């Protein structure tokens, strides 16, 4: 698993969390 894949995963996770809290 490369850094880019990890970053994209974190971005997607953060986006879901943001939608949860808003």
OpenMM code with the backbone's topology and positions (N, CA, C; nanometers):
from openmm import Vec3, app, unit

residues = "UNK UNK UNK UNK UNK UNK UNK UNK UNK UNK UNK UNK UNK UNK UNK UNK UNK UNK UNK UNK UNK UNK".split()
positions = [
    Vec3(0.0859, -0.1203, 0.0000),
    Vec3(0.0000, 0.0000, 0.0000),
    Vec3(0.0890, 0.1245, 0.0000),
    Vec3(0.0690, 0.2090, -0.1011),
    Vec3(0.1543, 0.3272, -0.1134),
    Vec3(0.1030, 0.4463, -0.0333),
    Vec3(0.1843, 0.5504, -0.0299),
    Vec3(0.1464, 0.6702, 0.0457),
    Vec3(0.0226, 0.7359, -0.0133),
    Vec3(0.0157, 0.7381, -0.1469),
    Vec3(-0.0981, 0.8026, -0.2138),
    Vec3(-0.2285, 0.7338, -0.1753),
    Vec3(-0.2265, 0.6007, -0.1771),
    Vec3(-0.3469, 0.5249, -0.1419),
    Vec3(-0.3869, 0.5550, 0.0023),
    Vec3(-0.2871, 0.5648, 0.0894),
    Vec3(-0.3145, 0.5930, 0.2300),
    Vec3(-0.3756, 0.7321, 0.2464),
    Vec3(-0.3199, 0.8292, 0.1751),
    Vec3(-0.3710, 0.9663, 0.1813),
    Vec3(-0.5149, 0.9721, 0.1307),
    Vec3(-0.5412, 0.9048, 0.0181),
    Vec3(-0.6766, 0.9046, -0.0373),
    Vec3(-0.7735, 0.8404, 0.0605),
    Vec3(-0.7291, 0.7351, 0.1285),
    Vec3(-0.8138, 0.6674, 0.2263),
    Vec3(-0.8454, 0.7609, 0.3423),
    Vec3(-0.7436, 0.8339, 0.3885),
    Vec3(-0.7629, 0.9267, 0.4996),
    Vec3(-0.8562, 1.0403, 0.4589),
    Vec3(-0.8423, 1.0869, 0.3344),
    Vec3(-0.9283, 1.1950, 0.2851),
    Vec3(-1.0729, 1.1481, 0.2804),
    Vec3(-1.0946, 1.0256, 0.2329),
    Vec3(-1.2301, 0.9718, 0.2243),
    Vec3(-1.2878, 0.9541, 0.3642),
    Vec3(-1.2060, 0.9050, 0.4569),
    Vec3(-1.2496, 0.8836, 0.5949),
    Vec3(-1.2861, 1.0175, 0.6595),
    Vec3(-1.2018, 1.1181, 0.6381),
    Vec3(-1.2272, 1.2508, 0.6943),
    Vec3(-1.3544, 1.3109, 0.6363),
    Vec3(-1.3778, 1.2841, 0.5067),
    Vec3(-1.4968, 1.3376, 0.4413),
    Vec3(-1.6218, 1.2752, 0.5028),
    Vec3(-1.6157, 1.1451, 0.5306),
    Vec3(-1.7305, 1.0766, 0.5913),
    Vec3(-1.7546, 1.1286, 0.7322),
    Vec3(-1.6475, 1.1500, 0.8075),
    Vec3(-1.6594, 1.2007, 0.9441),
    Vec3(-1.7185, 1.3413, 0.9433),
    Vec3(-1.6767, 1.4230, 0.8472),
    Vec3(-1.7276, 1.5595, 0.8360),
    Vec3(-1.8775, 1.5561, 0.8090),
    Vec3(-1.9197, 1.4650, 0.7231),
    Vec3(-2.0620, 1.4537, 0.6915),
    Vec3(-2.1401, 1.4043, 0.8123),
    Vec3(-2.0750, 1.3246, 0.8954),
    Vec3(-2.1397, 1.2711, 1.0143),
    Vec3(-2.1641, 1.3821, 1.1167),
    Vec3(-2.0626, 1.4669, 1.1345),
    Vec3(-2.0704, 1.5701, 1.2376),
    Vec3(-2.1543, 1.6909, 1.1958),
    Vec3(-2.1644, 1.7138, 1.0646),
    Vec3(-2.2365, 1.8326, 1.0186),
    Vec3(-2.3867, 1.8107, 1.0234),
] * unit.nanometer
topology = app.Topology()
chain = topology.addChain("A")
for resn in residues:
    res = topology.addResidue(resn, chain)
    for name in ("N", "CA", "C"):
        topology.addAtom(name, app.Element.getBySymbol(name[0]), res)
